[in-house]
Amino acid sequence: MTVGLQNQHLKNSDMASSESLDVRWANDDPNPKSVRRVKRQYEEEYMDAVRSAVNELPPEQKRARLLKMQLYGTHIPPGSAVAPYPGAPVHLLHI
């Protein structure tokens, strides 16, 4: 709709005589401190949601999920070794 059609529509409606319509939209905040604060707030809300979801799991699944999260936190891909197994032949080591 164009602005003219919107104004005409509002003039013909009941709302035009008794109420005002306040339309707003949000822009990103240019303040870097505010941006960091909001980002930190979203991250905290996300981590709270993750914690509550993990805490609701049965004990076996909770332990497995926590170990998986810990493994991803170390940046070690699943299925890889962090050290050679004692006594393993050198030609089998792919570290």
Phi, psi and omega per residue, in radians:
M1 nan 2.515 3.053
T2 -1.495 2.897 -3.116
V3 -1.062 -0.697 3.134
G4 -1.076 -0.766 3.120
L5 -1.161 -0.652 3.118
Q6 -1.139 -0.759 3.120
N7 -1.095 -0.732 3.126
Q8 -1.111 -0.719 3.127
H9 -1.099 -0.738 3.129
L10 -1.163 -0.656 3.133
K11 -1.139 -0.577 -3.122
N12 -1.474 -0.158 -3.104
S13 -1.600 2.853 3.120
D14 -1.218 -0.473 -3.072
M15 -1.163 -0.492 -3.064
A16 -1.099 -0.513 -3.077
S17 -1.559 -0.484 -3.013
S18 -1.980 -0.372 -3.060
E19 -2.339 2.798 3.017
S20 -1.961 2.606 -3.128
L21 -1.875 2.088 -3.129
D22 -1.895 1.945 -3.106
V23 -1.890 2.240 3.125
R24 -2.355 2.717 2.993
W25 -2.430 2.716 -3.037
A26 -1.705 2.466 2.989
N27 -1.986 2.751 3.080
D28 -1.108 2.473 3.132
D29 -1.320 2.173 -3.112
P30 -1.329 -0.173 -3.112
N31 -1.312 2.033 -3.094
P32 -1.074 -0.614 3.120
K33 -1.131 -0.706 3.128
S34 -1.163 -0.699 3.123
V35 -1.080 -0.777 3.126
R36 -1.140 -0.680 3.141
R37 -1.111 -0.781 -3.138
V38 -1.159 -0.714 3.114
K39 -1.088 -0.776 3.117
R40 -1.098 -0.675 3.117
Q41 -1.108 -0.770 3.114
Y42 -1.116 -0.698 3.127
E43 -1.128 -0.708 3.112
E44 -1.139 -0.706 3.103
E45 -1.117 -0.685 3.116
Y46 -1.123 -0.805 -3.119
M47 -1.153 -0.616 3.067
D48 -1.097 -0.712 3.115
A49 -1.145 -0.717 3.118
V50 -1.117 -0.805 3.141
R51 -1.037 -0.789 -3.121
S52 -1.172 -0.638 3.113
A53 -1.163 -0.719 3.133
V54 -1.191 -0.691 -3.131
N55 -1.147 -0.390 3.131
E56 -1.476 -0.141 -3.126
L57 -1.305 2.716 2.993
P58 -1.070 2.702 -3.028
P59 -0.931 -0.714 -3.116
E60 -1.164 -0.780 3.135
Q61 -1.183 -0.636 3.122
K62 -1.093 -0.804 3.140
R63 -1.097 -0.769 3.135
A64 -1.105 -0.735 3.139
R65 -1.128 -0.736 3.133
L66 -1.142 -0.707 3.094
L67 -1.130 -0.680 3.114
K68 -1.128 -0.747 3.116
M69 -1.133 -0.659 3.115
Q70 -1.156 -0.712 3.117
L71 -1.114 -0.750 3.112
Y72 -1.153 -0.524 3.113
G73 -1.213 -0.403 3.131
T74 -1.551 -0.099 -3.139
H75 1.091 0.522 3.062
I76 -1.762 2.071 -3.111
P77 -1.122 2.479 3.112
P78 -1.007 2.447 3.113
G79 1.553 -0.030 3.122
S80 -1.803 2.773 -3.120
A81 -1.726 2.557 3.082
V82 -1.701 -0.297 3.103
A83 -2.724 2.706 3.120
P84 -1.179 2.541 3.083
Y85 -1.272 2.349 -3.117
P86 -1.019 2.258 3.093
G87 1.465 0.051 3.140
A88 -1.319 2.462 3.095
P89 -1.081 2.468 -3.056
V90 -1.078 -0.633 -3.095
H91 -1.212 -0.245 3.107
L92 -1.617 -0.129 -3.101
L93 -1.432 2.224 3.117
H94 -2.176 1.017 -3.108
I95 -1.645 nan nan
